[in-house]
Amino acid sequence: LDAELSYVRNDVVNHYALSFNLLIPSETNNLHFTWHAKSKVEYKLGFQVHDPMAMALPQANISLQGEVPRTLSVFRVELSCTGRLDSDVTILMQLNLTINSSKNITVLNFKRRKMCYKKLEPEVKSPTADKNSSKAIFDPVNAAPTTSTRVFYISVGVCCAVIFLVAIILAVLHLHSMKRIELDDSISDSSSSQGLSQPSTQTTQYLRADTPNNATPVTSYPTLRIEKNDLKSVTLMEAKAKVKDIAISRERITLKDVLQEGTFGRIFHGILIEEKDPSKEKQVFVKTVKDQASEVQVTMMLTESCKLRGLHHRNLLPITHVCIEEGEKPMVLLPYMNWGNLKLFLRQCKLVEANNPQAISQQDLVHMAIQIACGMSYLARREVIHKDLAARNCVIDDGLQVKITDNALSRDLFPMDYHCLGDNENRPVRWMALESLVNNEFSSASDVVRF
């Protein structure tokens, strides 16, 4: 392969590179890996193929167990097809690295694919029992074209089958996406006249210039269609009524650690018990408010938490449930993302620490930006205006998948990012478009300015 791919560099594993299942050309029979270690590192090497009839177990020119060389070295892995049948073979090469202690083991899984073909041999006509002929008849001149013709027809057939299959899959996906868009549009259109409205002005209760800049809400949810003009405020009863269809019992929620905390808002790491099977649990984020929170602040949390409700995209984090029981502070539940808030994650990556497990490359940052752009492109197609796109309103998991969230509780959890211009409204002035600052107008274009 005319390519070089780094899997481990400076003691940091490139999980993004390991996730690729690379296709090996059928004529390539050897893979070469370059490695070395600065200190003593022991290794164990193993192979697995899903179709042993089509490919023999890979062989390496090094022992399957030993110590990683201290100098830059190259070892070879041989991938030989058996020639018995045609098959798309998946190969897994597992390399276990042990540093100092047997408990400190790093597992690297290299995935490859290779197309193996059946060997076609020219036919030899058997001797006939004809009285007039006693010799076997074999015509190598005619046999060679027959073999090449068979290979050609097989190749053409495989290509046509693959193209046909891909066309069918694309057609099905297109029809499915069109149906989803039509359904979402009908939901958005019907809910825009009666759904939760987004208040455009904040009271001075949200001005918390002296609050520590702890953490943003790790959230994003399905929403209503948002117009360019400002929306009127709703009452707490109206806000609760709009989320009543996804309300659950408080008994199904277990609060664990406090992940983020502001003056009146909190983010918990929680556990949600499945309704149909109480033995099953799943991790969630729980957004809520403290006892001293005012009714306006509670209403604002519920309203802004529904900003993305009704939208479905791999780079959006939808709301799953709420708890609005009497006598309890409202809670908003979202799927758990184990690396949490994107802004806090990027800050942590800046720390100069040896063997930082969260070190990211320039390529990773570009990949994150592309994911955010995909999510915002979807919002623009759906005519939804975010109004507060920032790293503080995004979350990330350990696979570096980024999802956009709403801005509920952001003013409380990140007070230093918001400023008041004398109109009782806290806004992220630093990254706002000019028309948003002057005329209070928001659009997909103003979201692009933020991005």
DRENDO-1510 file (C-alpha; in Angstrom, 1 decimal, always signed):
<recs>
REC; n; res; u; v; w
REC; 1; LEU; +0.0; +0.0; +0.0 .
REC; 2; ASP; +1.4; +3.4; -1.0 .
REC; 3; ALA; +0.4; +5.0; +2.3 .
REC; 4; GLU; +1.7; +5.5; +5.8 .
REC; 5; LEU; -0.6; +5.5; +8.8 .
REC; 6; SER; +0.5; +6.1; +12.4 .
REC; 7; TYR; -1.3; +4.2; +15.1 .
REC; 8; VAL; +0.8; +5.1; +18.2 .
REC; 9; ARG; +2.9; +8.2; +18.5 .
REC; 10; ASN; +4.5; +9.7; +21.6 .
REC; 11; ASP; +2.6; +7.1; +23.8 .
REC; 12; VAL; -0.8; +8.3; +22.4 .
REC; 13; VAL; -3.0; +5.8; +20.6 .
REC; 14; ASN; -4.7; +7.0; +17.5 .
REC; 15; HIS; -8.1; +5.4; +17.9 .
REC; 16; TYR; -9.4; +7.3; +14.9 .
REC; 17; ALA; -6.9; +5.5; +12.7 .
REC; 18; LEU; -7.6; +2.1; +14.3 .
REC; 19; SER; -11.3; +2.4; +13.5 .
REC; 20; PHE; -10.6; +2.2; +9.8 .
REC; 21; ASN; -11.1; -1.2; +8.0 .
REC; 22; LEU; -8.6; -0.7; +5.2 .
REC; 23; LEU; -9.0; -2.6; +1.9 .
REC; 24; ILE; -5.9; -4.4; +0.7 .
REC; 25; PRO; -5.5; -4.9; -3.1 .
REC; 26; SER; -5.9; -8.5; -4.1 .
REC; 27; GLU; -2.4; -8.6; -5.6 .
REC; 28; THR; -0.8; -7.4; -2.3 .
REC; 29; ASN; +0.4; -10.3; -0.1 .
REC; 30; ASN; +2.5; -8.5; +2.5 .
REC; 31; LEU; +2.0; -5.7; +5.0 .
REC; 32; HIS; +4.9; -3.9; +6.7 .
REC; 33; PHE; +4.7; -2.3; +10.1 .
REC; 34; THR; +7.4; +0.0; +11.6 .
REC; 35; TRP; +7.8; +0.1; +15.3 .
REC; 36; HIS; +10.1; +0.8; +18.2 .
REC; 37; ALA; +9.8; +1.7; +21.9 .
REC; 38; LYS; +11.8; +4.0; +24.2 .
REC; 39; SER; +11.5; +1.8; +27.2 .
REC; 40; LYS; +10.8; -1.9; +27.8 .
REC; 41; VAL; +7.5; -2.9; +26.2 .
REC; 42; GLU; +6.4; -6.6; +25.9 .
REC; 43; TYR; +4.0; -7.7; +23.1 .
REC; 44; LYS; +1.8; -10.5; +22.1 .
REC; 45; LEU; +0.7; -10.9; +18.5 .
REC; 46; GLY; -2.4; -12.8; +17.2 .
REC; 47; PHE; -4.4; -13.1; +14.0 .
REC; 48; GLN; -7.9; -14.0; +13.0 .
REC; 49; VAL; -9.6; -14.5; +9.7 .
REC; 50; HIS; -13.4; -14.9; +9.3 .
REC; 51; ASP; -13.1; -17.2; +6.2 .
REC; 52; PRO; -10.2; -19.6; +6.7 .
REC; 53; MET; -11.2; -21.5; +3.5 .
REC; 54; ALA; -10.3; -18.4; +1.4 .
REC; 55; MET; -7.2; -17.3; +3.3 .
REC; 56; ALA; -4.7; -19.0; +5.4 .
REC; 57; LEU; -3.9; -17.7; +8.9 .
REC; 58; PRO; -1.6; -14.7; +8.4 .
REC; 59; GLN; +2.1; -15.3; +9.2 .
REC; 60; ALA; +4.6; -12.7; +10.6 .
REC; 61; ASN; +8.4; -12.8; +10.3 .
REC; 62; ILE; +8.7; -12.2; +14.0 .
REC; 63; SER; +7.8; -14.3; +17.0 .
REC; 64; LEU; +4.2; -14.0; +18.3 .
REC; 65; GLN; +5.5; -13.0; +21.7 .
REC; 66; GLY; +8.5; -10.9; +22.8 .
REC; 67; GLU; +9.8; -7.4; +23.4 .
REC; 68; VAL; +9.3; -4.4; +21.2 .
REC; 69; PRO; +12.7; -3.4; +19.7 .
REC; 70; ARG; +14.4; -0.2; +21.1 .
REC; 71; THR; +15.5; +0.8; +17.6 .
REC; 72; LEU; +13.3; +1.6; +14.6 .
REC; 73; SER; +12.5; -1.8; +13.0 .
REC; 74; VAL; +10.1; -3.2; +10.4 .
REC; 75; PHE; +8.2; -6.5; +10.6 .
REC; 76; ARG; +6.2; -8.2; +7.8 .
REC; 77; VAL; +2.8; -9.9; +7.9 .
REC; 78; GLU; +2.0; -12.2; +5.0 .
REC; 79; LEU; -1.6; -12.5; +3.8 .
REC; 80; SER; -1.9; -15.4; +1.4 .
REC; 81; CYS; -5.1; -16.5; -0.2 .
REC; 82; THR; -5.7; -20.2; -0.6 .
REC; 83; GLY; -7.3; -20.0; -4.0 .
REC; 84; ARG; -10.1; -22.3; -3.1 .
REC; 85; LEU; -13.0; -19.9; -3.5 .
REC; 86; ASP; -13.9; -16.2; -4.1 .
REC; 87; SER; -14.4; -14.3; -0.8 .
REC; 88; ASP; -14.1; -10.9; +0.7 .
REC; 89; VAL; -12.0; -11.8; +3.7 .
REC; 90; THR; -11.9; -9.7; +6.9 .
REC; 91; ILE; -8.6; -10.0; +8.8 .
REC; 92; LEU; -8.0; -8.9; +12.4 .
REC; 93; MET; -4.5; -8.5; +13.8 .
REC; 94; GLN; -4.4; -7.9; +17.6 .
REC; 95; LEU; -1.3; -6.5; +19.2 .
REC; 96; ASN; -1.3; -6.5; +23.1 .
REC; 97; LEU; +1.4; -4.2; +24.6 .
REC; 98; THR; +2.4; -4.5; +28.2 .
REC; 99; ILE; +4.3; -1.8; +30.0 .
REC; 100; ASN; +6.0; -2.4; +33.4 .
REC; 101; SER; +3.1; -4.3; +34.9 .
REC; 102; SER; +0.9; -7.1; +33.6 .
REC; 103; LYS; -2.1; -4.9; +34.5 .
REC; 104; ASN; -1.1; -2.1; +32.2 .
REC; 105; ILE; -2.1; -3.6; +28.9 .
REC; 106; THR; -2.9; -1.6; +25.7 .
REC; 107; VAL; -4.8; -3.6; +23.0 .
REC; 108; LEU; -4.5; -2.5; +19.4 .
REC; 109; ASN; -6.8; -4.1; +16.9 .
REC; 110; PHE; -5.9; -3.6; +13.2 .
REC; 111; LYS; -8.6; -4.4; +10.7 .
REC; 112; ARG; -8.0; -5.2; +7.1 .
REC; 113; ARG; -10.1; -6.6; +4.1 .
REC; 114; LYS; -8.8; -8.4; +1.1 .
REC; 115; MET; -10.6; -9.9; -1.9 .
REC; 116; CYS; -9.5; -13.5; -2.5 .
REC; 117; TYR; -10.3; -15.3; -5.8 .
REC; 118; LYS; -10.5; -18.9; -6.7 .
REC; 119; LYS; -7.7; -20.2; -8.9 .
REC; 120; LEU; -9.0; -21.2; -12.3 .
REC; 121; GLU; -7.1; -24.1; -14.0 .
REC; 122; PRO; -7.4; -25.0; -17.7 .
REC; 123; GLU; -9.4; -28.1; -18.3 .
REC; 124; VAL; -7.7; -31.2; -19.6 .
REC; 125; LYS; -9.8; -33.4; -21.7 .
REC; 126; SER; -9.6; -37.0; -20.5 .
REC; 127; PRO; -8.6; -39.7; -22.9 .
REC; 128; THR; -11.6; -41.0; -24.8 .
REC; 129; ALA; -12.3; -44.6; -25.2 .
REC; 130; ASP; -12.6; -44.1; -28.9 .
REC; 131; LYS; -11.1; -46.9; -30.9 .
REC; 132; ASN; -9.6; -44.3; -33.3 .
REC; 133; SER; -7.9; -42.3; -30.6 .
REC; 134; SER; -5.7; -43.4; -27.7 .
REC; 135; LYS; -4.1; -40.0; -26.7 .
REC; 136; ALA; -5.4; -37.4; -24.2 .
REC; 137; ILE; -6.4; -34.2; -26.0 .
REC; 138; PHE; -5.2; -30.9; -24.5 .
REC; 139; ASP; -5.1; -27.6; -26.3 .
REC; 140; PRO; -3.2; -25.0; -24.2 .
REC; 141; VAL; -3.8; -22.3; -26.9 .
REC; 142; ASN; -7.6; -22.6; -26.5 .
REC; 143; ALA; -7.4; -23.2; -22.7 .
REC; 144; ALA; -5.8; -19.9; -21.9 .
REC; 145; PRO; -8.5; -17.7; -23.4 .
REC; 146; THR; -11.2; -19.8; -21.7 .
REC; 147; THR; -9.6; -19.1; -18.3 .
REC; 148; SER; -9.1; -15.4; -18.9 .
REC; 149; THR; -12.7; -15.2; -20.2 .
REC; 150; ARG; -14.0; -16.8; -17.1 .
REC; 151; VAL; -12.1; -14.3; -14.9 .
REC; 152; PHE; -13.4; -11.4; -17.0 .
REC; 153; TYR; -17.0; -12.6; -16.7 .
REC; 154; ILE; -16.7; -13.2; -13.0 .
REC; 155; SER; -15.3; -9.7; -12.5 .
REC; 156; VAL; -18.0; -8.1; -14.5 .
REC; 157; GLY; -20.7; -10.0; -12.7 .
REC; 158; VAL; -19.3; -9.1; -9.3 .
REC; 159; CYS; -19.0; -5.4; -10.3 .
REC; 160; CYS; -22.6; -5.4; -11.6 .
REC; 161; ALA; -23.9; -7.0; -8.4 .
REC; 162; VAL; -22.1; -4.5; -6.2 .
REC; 163; ILE; -23.4; -1.6; -8.3 .
REC; 164; PHE; -26.9; -3.0; -8.2 .
REC; 165; LEU; -26.8; -3.5; -4.5 .
REC; 166; VAL; -25.4; +0.0; -3.8 .
REC; 167; ALA; -28.1; +1.5; -6.0 .
REC; 168; ILE; -30.8; -0.4; -4.1 .
REC; 169; ILE; -29.4; +0.7; -0.7 .
REC; 170; LEU; -29.2; +4.4; -1.8 .
REC; 171; ALA; -32.7; +4.3; -3.1 .
REC; 172; VAL; -34.0; +2.8; +0.2 .
REC; 173; LEU; -32.1; +5.4; +2.2 .
REC; 174; HIS; -33.4; +8.2; +0.1 .
REC; 175; LEU; -37.0; +7.1; +0.4 .
REC; 176; HIS; -36.5; +6.6; +4.2 .
REC; 177; SER; -35.0; +10.1; +4.6 .
REC; 178; MET; -37.7; +11.7; +2.5 .
REC; 179; LYS; -40.4; +10.1; +4.7 .
REC; 180; ARG; -38.6; +11.2; +7.8 .
REC; 181; ILE; -38.3; +14.8; +6.6 .
REC; 182; GLU; -42.0; +14.9; +5.6 .
REC; 183; LEU; -43.0; +13.6; +9.1 .
REC; 184; ASP; -40.7; +16.0; +10.9 .
REC; 185; ASP; -42.0; +18.9; +8.8 .
REC; 186; SER; -45.5; +18.1; +9.7 .
REC; 187; ILE; -44.6; +17.9; +13.4 .
REC; 188; SER; -42.7; +21.2; +13.2 .
REC; 189; ASP; -45.4; +23.0; +11.3 .
REC; 190; SER; -48.1; +21.8; +13.8 .
REC; 191; SER; -46.0; +22.6; +16.8 .
REC; 192; SER; -44.8; +26.0; +15.7 .
REC; 193; SER; -48.2; +27.5; +16.4 .
REC; 194; GLN; -48.6; +25.8; +19.8 .
REC; 195; GLY; -45.2; +24.8; +20.9 .
REC; 196; LEU; -42.8; +26.3; +23.4 .
REC; 197; SER; -41.6; +29.7; +22.5 .
REC; 198; GLN; -38.1; +31.0; +23.1 .
REC; 199; PRO; -38.0; +34.2; +25.2 .
REC; 200; SER; -35.7; +36.8; +23.7 .
REC; 201; THR; -35.0; +38.8; +26.8 .
REC; 202; GLN; -33.6; +37.7; +30.1 .
REC; 203; THR; -34.2; +39.3; +33.5 .
REC; 204; THR; -31.4; +40.5; +35.7 .
REC; 205; GLN; -31.6; +37.3; +37.6 .
REC; 206; TYR; -29.4; +35.7; +34.9 .
REC; 207; LEU; -26.6; +38.2; +35.3 .
REC; 208; ARG; -24.0; +36.2; +37.3 .
REC; 209; ALA; -20.7; +38.0; +36.5 .
REC; 210; ASP; -19.2; +36.8; +39.7 .
REC; 211; THR; -20.1; +33.1; +39.3 .
REC; 212; PRO; -17.2; +30.7; +38.6 .
REC; 213; ASN; -17.0; +29.6; +34.9 .
REC; 214; ASN; -17.5; +25.9; +35.8 .
REC; 215; ALA; -19.2; +24.0; +33.1 .
REC; 216; THR; -21.8; +24.1; +30.4 .
REC; 217; PRO; -24.9; +22.0; +30.1 .
REC; 218; VAL; -24.1; +18.8; +28.3 .
REC; 219; THR; -27.3; +18.8; +26.2 .
REC; 220; SER; -29.1; +19.0; +22.9 .
REC; 221; TYR; -32.7; +18.2; +22.1 .
REC; 222; PRO; -35.5; +17.9; +19.6 .
REC; 223; THR; -37.4; +21.2; +18.9 .
REC; 224; LEU; -39.9; +23.4; +17.3 .
REC; 225; ARG; -39.5; +25.4; +14.1 .
REC; 226; ILE; -37.9; +28.7; +15.1 .
REC; 227; GLU; -38.8; +32.0; +13.3 .
REC; 228; LYS; -36.4; +34.9; +12.8 .
REC; 229; ASN; -38.4; +37.2; +15.0 .
REC; 230; ASP; -38.4; +37.0; +18.8 .
REC; 231; LEU; -40.8; +34.8; +20.5 .
REC; 232; LYS; -43.0; +35.6; +23.6 .
REC; 233; SER; -42.3; +34.2; +27.0 .
REC; 234; VAL; -44.5; +31.4; +28.3 .
REC; 235; THR; -45.6; +30.6; +31.8 .
REC; 236; LEU; -44.3; +27.7; +33.9 .
REC; 237; MET; -47.5; +25.8; +33.5 .
REC; 238; GLU; -47.5; +26.2; +29.8 .
REC; 239; ALA; -43.9; +25.0; +29.6 .
REC; 240; LYS; -44.7; +21.9; +31.6 .
REC; 241; ALA; -47.7; +21.2; +29.5 .
REC; 242; LYS; -45.6; +21.2; +26.3 .
REC; 243; VAL; -43.3; +18.5; +27.6 .
REC; 244; LYS; -45.9; +16.4; +29.4 .
REC; 245; ASP; -45.8; +13.7; +26.7 .
REC; 246; ILE; -42.2; +12.8; +27.6 .
REC; 247; ALA; -42.6; +13.1; +31.4 .
REC; 248; ILE; -41.5; +10.2; +33.6 .
REC; 249; SER; -41.7; +9.3; +37.3 .
REC; 250; ARG; -39.0; +10.6; +39.7 .
REC; 251; GLU; -38.6; +7.0; +41.0 .
REC; 252; ARG; -36.9; +6.0; +37.7 .
REC; 253; ILE; -34.1; +8.6; +38.1 .
REC; 254; THR; -31.1; +8.1; +40.4 .
REC; 255; LEU; -28.8; +11.2; +40.8 .
REC; 256; LYS; -25.1; +10.5; +41.2 .
REC; 257; ASP; -22.2; +12.9; +40.8 .
REC; 258; VAL; -22.6; +16.7; +40.2 .
REC; 259; LEU; -20.8; +17.3; +36.9 .
REC; 260; GLN; -21.4; +21.0; +36.5 .
REC; 261; GLU; -22.9; +23.7; +38.9 .
REC; 262; GLY; -23.7; +27.3; +38.6 .
REC; 263; THR; -25.6; +29.8; +40.8 .
REC; 264; PHE; -29.0; +28.2; +40.2 .
REC; 265; GLY; -28.4; +25.4; +37.7 .
REC; 266; ARG; -26.8; +21.9; +38.0 .
REC; 267; ILE; -25.8; +19.0; +35.7 .
REC; 268; PHE; -25.8; +15.5; +37.3 .
REC; 269; HIS; -24.5; +12.2; +36.1 .
REC; 270; GLY; -27.6; +10.0; +36.5 .
REC; 271; ILE; -29.0; +6.6; +36.0 .
REC; 272; LEU; -32.4; +6.0; +34.3 .
REC; 273; ILE; -34.3; +2.7; +35.0 .
REC; 274; GLU; -36.0; +1.2; +31.9 .
REC; 275; GLU; -39.8; +1.3; +32.2 .
REC; 276; LYS; -40.4; -2.1; +30.5 .
REC; 277; ASP; -37.5; -3.9; +32.2 .
REC; 278; PRO; -36.5; -2.4; +35.6 .
REC; 279; SER; -33.4; -4.6; +35.6 .
REC; 280; LYS; -31.9; -2.5; +32.8 .
REC; 281; GLU; -30.3; +0.9; +33.4 .
REC; 282; LYS; -28.7; +3.5; +31.2 .
REC; 283; GLN; -26.5; +6.5; +31.9 .
REC; 284; VAL; -28.0; +10.0; +31.4 .
REC; 285; PHE; -27.3; +13.6; +32.0 .
REC; 286; VAL; -29.8; +15.3; +34.3 .
REC; 287; LYS; -30.2; +19.0; +34.1 .
REC; 288; THR; -32.1; +20.7; +37.0 .
REC; 289; VAL; -32.2; +23.8; +39.1 .
REC; 290; LYS; -31.5; +24.4; +42.8 .
REC; 291; ASP; -34.2; +25.2; +45.4 .
REC; 292; GLN; -33.6; +28.9; +45.3 .
REC; 293; ALA; -34.2; +29.1; +41.5 .
REC; 294; SER; -37.1; +31.4; +40.6 .
REC; 295; GLU; -40.1; +30.4; +38.5 .
REC; 296; VAL; -38.7; +32.5; +35.6 .
REC; 297; GLN; -35.4; +30.6; +35.7 .
REC; 298; VAL; -37.2; +27.2; +35.8 .
REC; 299; THR; -39.4; +28.2; +32.9 .
REC; 300; MET; -36.4; +29.4; +30.9 .
REC; 301; MET; -34.6; +26.0; +31.5 .
REC; 302; LEU; -37.6; +24.0; +30.2 .
REC; 303; THR; -38.2; +26.3; +27.3 .
REC; 304; GLU; -34.6; +26.4; +26.1 .
REC; 305; SER; -34.1; +22.7; +26.6 .
REC; 306; CYS; -36.7; +22.1; +23.9 .
REC; 307; LYS; -34.9; +24.2; +21.3 .
REC; 308; LEU; -34.0; +21.1; +19.3 .
REC; 309; ARG; -36.9; +18.9; +20.1 .
REC; 310; GLY; -38.3; +17.0; +17.1 .
REC; 311; LEU; -35.0; +17.1; +15.1 .
REC; 312; HIS; -33.0; +13.9; +14.4 .
REC; 313; HIS; -29.3; +14.0; +13.3 .
REC; 314; ARG; -26.2; +12.2; +14.3 .
REC; 315; ASN; -24.6; +15.5; +15.4 .
REC; 316; LEU; -27.5; +16.6; +17.6 .
REC; 317; LEU; -28.2; +15.3; +21.1 .
REC; 318; PRO; -32.0; +14.9; +21.5 .
REC; 319; ILE; -33.9; +15.3; +24.8 .
REC; 320; THR; -35.2; +11.9; +26.0 .
REC; 321; HIS; -37.4; +12.6; +29.1 .
REC; 322; VAL; -38.4; +15.2; +31.7 .
REC; 323; CYS; -39.6; +15.0; +35.3 .
REC; 324; ILE; -42.1; +17.6; +36.2 .
REC; 325; GLU; -43.8; +16.1; +39.3 .
REC; 326; GLU; -45.4; +18.4; +41.9 .
REC; 327; GLY; -43.1; +19.2; +44.8 .
REC; 328; GLU; -40.0; +18.4; +42.7 .
REC; 329; LYS; -37.7; +20.7; +40.8 .
REC; 330; PRO; -38.0; +19.9; +37.0 .
REC; 331; MET; -35.4; +17.7; +35.6 .
REC; 332; VAL; -34.4; +17.3; +31.9 .
REC; 333; LEU; -32.7; +14.0; +30.8 .
REC; 334; LEU; -30.3; +13.5; +27.9 .
REC; 335; PRO; -28.2; +10.6; +26.7 .
REC; 336; TYR; -24.8; +10.4; +28.4 .
REC; 337; MET; -21.6; +11.5; +26.5 .
REC; 338; ASN; -18.6; +10.4; +28.6 .
REC; 339; TRP; -16.2; +13.2; +27.7 .
REC; 340; GLY; -18.8; +15.8; +28.4 .
REC; 341; ASN; -18.8; +19.5; +27.4 .
REC; 342; LEU; -16.6; +20.3; +24.4 .
REC; 343; LYS; -15.3; +23.6; +25.8 .
REC; 344; LEU; -14.1; +21.9; +29.0 .
REC; 345; PHE; -12.6; +19.0; +27.0 .
REC; 346; LEU; -10.6; +21.3; +24.8 .
REC; 347; ARG; -9.3; +23.2; +27.8 .
REC; 348; GLN; -8.2; +20.0; +29.4 .
REC; 349; CYS; -6.4; +19.0; +26.2 .
REC; 350; LYS; -4.3; +22.2; +26.5 .
REC; 351; LEU; -2.8; +21.2; +29.8 .
REC; 352; VAL; +0.8; +20.3; +29.4 .
REC; 353; GLU; +0.9; +16.9; +31.0 .
REC; 354; ALA; +3.0; +13.8; +30.1 .
REC; 355; ASN; +1.0; +11.0; +28.6 .
REC; 356; ASN; -2.2; +13.0; +28.4 .
REC; 357; PRO; -4.8; +10.4; +27.4 .
REC; 358; GLN; -7.0; +13.1; +25.8 .
REC; 359; ALA; -4.3; +14.6; +23.5 .
REC; 360; ILE; -5.8; +15.4; +20.1 .
REC; 361; SER; -4.2; +16.1; +16.8 .
REC; 362; GLN; -4.9; +18.9; +14.2 .
REC; 363; GLN; -6.7; +16.2; +12.2 .
REC; 364; ASP; -9.0; +15.5; +15.1 .
REC; 365; LEU; -9.9; +19.2; +15.5 .
REC; 366; VAL; -10.7; +19.4; +11.8 .
REC; 367; HIS; -12.9; +16.3; +12.2 .
REC; 368; MET; -14.7; +17.9; +15.1 .
REC; 369; ALA; -15.4; +21.1; +13.1 .
REC; 370; ILE; -16.7; +19.0; +10.2 .
REC; 371; GLN; -19.2; +17.3; +12.5 .
REC; 372; ILE; -20.4; +20.6; +13.9 .
REC; 373; ALA; -20.8; +22.0; +10.3 .
REC; 374; CYS; -22.9; +18.9; +9.4 .
REC; 375; GLY; -25.2; +19.5; +12.3 .
REC; 376; MET; -25.6; +23.2; +11.6 .
REC; 377; SER; -26.2; +22.4; +7.9 .
REC; 378; TYR; -29.1; +20.2; +9.0 .
REC; 379; LEU; -30.5; +22.9; +11.2 .
REC; 380; ALA; -30.3; +25.4; +8.3 .
REC; 381; ARG; -32.2; +23.0; +6.0 .
REC; 382; ARG; -34.9; +22.7; +8.7 .
REC; 383; GLU; -35.0; +26.5; +9.1 .
REC; 384; VAL; -34.0; +26.2; +12.8 .
REC; 385; ILE; -31.8; +29.0; +14.1 .
REC; 386; HIS; -29.6; +28.1; +17.1 .
REC; 387; LYS; -28.6; +31.6; +18.1 .
REC; 388; ASP; -25.9; +30.5; +20.5 .
REC; 389; LEU; -23.6; +28.1; +18.7 .
REC; 390; ALA; -20.3; +27.6; +20.7 .
REC; 391; ALA; -18.1; +24.9; +22.1 .
REC; 392; ARG; -19.8; +25.4; +25.5 .
REC; 393; ASN; -23.0; +24.2; +23.8 .
REC; 394; CYS; -21.5; +21.1; +22.3 .
REC; 395; VAL; -20.6; +17.7; +23.9 .
REC; 396; ILE; -18.2; +14.9; +22.9 .
REC; 397; ASP; -17.7; +11.2; +23.6 .
REC; 398; ASP; -14.5; +9.1; +23.8 .
REC; 399; GLY; -14.8; +8.3; +20.1 .
REC; 400; LEU; -14.5; +12.1; +19.3 .
REC; 401; GLN; -18.1; +12.3; +18.1 .
REC; 402; VAL; -19.4; +15.8; +18.6 .
REC; 403; LYS; -23.0; +16.7; +19.1 .
REC; 404; ILE; -24.6; +20.2; +19.2 .
REC; 405; THR; -26.8; +21.0; +22.2 .
REC; 406; ASP; -29.1; +23.8; +23.1 .
REC; 407; ASN; -28.1; +26.7; +25.4 .
REC; 408; ALA; -30.2; +25.9; +28.4 .
REC; 409; LEU; -28.4; +27.0; +31.7 .
REC; 410; SER; -25.4; +28.2; +29.7 .
REC; 411; ARG; -25.8; +31.7; +31.0 .
REC; 412; ASP; -25.6; +30.4; +34.5 .
REC; 413; LEU; -22.8; +27.8; +34.0 .
REC; 414; PHE; -20.6; +30.1; +31.8 .
REC; 415; PRO; -21.4; +33.6; +33.0 .
REC; 416; MET; -18.1; +35.0; +31.7 .
REC; 417; ASP; -19.1; +34.3; +28.1 .
REC; 418; TYR; -22.2; +36.4; +28.4 .
REC; 419; HIS; -22.6; +40.2; +28.7 .
REC; 420; CYS; -25.5; +42.6; +29.3 .
REC; 421; LEU; -25.7; +45.7; +27.0 .
REC; 422; GLY; -28.2; +47.5; +29.3 .
REC; 423; ASP; -31.3; +45.9; +28.1 .
REC; 424; ASN; -31.6; +43.1; +30.7 .
REC; 425; GLU; -30.5; +40.5; +28.3 .
REC; 426; ASN; -27.4; +38.4; +28.6 .
REC; 427; ARG; -25.9; +37.7; +25.2 .
REC; 428; PRO; -22.6; +36.2; +23.9 .
REC; 429; VAL; -21.6; +39.6; +22.5 .
REC; 430; ARG; -18.1; +38.5; +21.4 .
REC; 431; TRP; -19.3; +36.1; +18.7 .
REC; 432; MET; -22.6; +37.7; +17.6 .
REC; 433; ALA; -23.2; +39.0; +14.1 .
REC; 434; LEU; -23.7; +42.7; +13.6 .
REC; 435; GLU; -27.3; +42.5; +12.7 .
REC; 436; SER; -28.0; +40.4; +15.8 .
REC; 437; LEU; -26.4; +43.0; +18.0 .
REC; 438; VAL; -28.0; +46.1; +16.4 .
REC; 439; ASN; -31.4; +44.8; +15.3 .
REC; 440; ASN; -31.8; +41.7; +17.3 .
REC; 441; GLU; -32.1; +39.7; +14.1 .
REC; 442; PHE; -31.0; +36.0; +13.9 .
REC; 443; SER; -30.7; +33.7; +10.9 .
REC; 444; SER; -28.7; +30.8; +9.6 .
REC; 445; ALA; -26.2; +33.3; +8.4 .
REC; 446; SER; -25.7; +34.7; +11.9 .
REC; 447; ASP; -25.1; +31.1; +13.1 .
REC; 448; VAL; -22.4; +30.8; +10.5 .
REC; 449; VAL; -20.7; +33.9; +11.9 .
REC; 450; ARG; -20.6; +32.2; +15.3 .
REC; 451; PHE; -19.2; +29.0; +13.9 .
</recs>
